[in-house]
């Protein structure tokens, strides 16, 4: 397993969150587990999920 962790915030005024990517290889594929932690209480989880799914879909198209 390989892991990448980084902090992320939408702009200078936005609270920081932690993004954790875990990558596991096997059967000629790479499996990705993505978690975003320390989100503010009012975070729009559905919108965040849609953005991540869109970004990961664009990455998959390049593979």
C-alpha positions as CSV (number, residue, x, y, z in Angstrom):
1,X,0.0,0.0,0.0
2,X,1.1,3.5,-0.8
3,X,-0.4,6.5,0.9
4,X,-0.5,10.2,0.0
5,X,-1.8,12.8,2.6
6,X,-2.2,16.5,2.1
7,X,-4.1,19.4,3.4
8,X,-6.6,21.2,1.2
9,X,-8.7,24.3,1.4
10,X,-10.8,26.1,-1.3
11,X,-9.3,29.5,-0.6
12,X,-7.3,31.4,1.9
13,X,-10.4,32.0,4.2
14,X,-11.6,28.4,4.0
15,X,-10.9,25.9,6.7
16,X,-8.3,23.2,5.9
17,X,-9.2,19.6,5.6
18,X,-7.0,16.5,5.3
19,X,-7.2,14.4,2.1
20,X,-5.9,10.8,2.5
21,X,-5.3,8.6,-0.6
22,X,-4.5,5.0,-0.2
23,X,-3.3,3.1,-3.3
24,X,-3.2,-0.7,-3.5
25,X,-2.0,-2.6,-6.6
26,X,-3.2,-6.0,-7.7
27,X,-4.4,-7.9,-10.8
28,X,-3.1,-5.2,-13.2
29,X,-5.2,-2.6,-11.4
30,X,-4.7,0.1,-8.8
31,X,-7.4,0.4,-6.1
32,X,-7.9,3.8,-4.6
33,X,-9.4,4.6,-1.2
34,X,-10.0,8.3,-0.7
35,X,-11.0,10.0,2.5
36,X,-11.4,13.7,3.3
37,X,-11.3,14.5,7.0
38,X,-11.6,17.5,9.3
39,X,-14.4,19.0,7.2
40,X,-16.4,21.8,8.7
41,X,-19.8,20.9,10.2
42,X,-21.7,22.6,7.3
43,X,-19.7,20.9,4.5
44,X,-21.9,19.8,1.6
45,X,-20.9,16.2,1.5
46,X,-22.9,15.4,-1.6
47,X,-21.2,18.2,-3.6
48,X,-17.7,17.1,-2.3
49,X,-18.5,13.5,-3.4
50,X,-19.6,14.7,-6.8
51,X,-16.4,16.7,-7.3
52,X,-14.2,13.8,-6.3
53,X,-16.1,11.4,-8.5
54,X,-15.7,13.8,-11.4
55,X,-12.0,14.3,-10.8
56,X,-11.3,10.6,-10.4
57,X,-13.4,9.9,-13.6
58,X,-11.2,12.3,-15.6
59,X,-8.1,10.6,-14.2
60,X,-9.5,7.1,-15.1
61,X,-10.1,8.3,-18.7
62,X,-6.3,9.1,-19.0
63,X,-5.3,5.7,-17.8
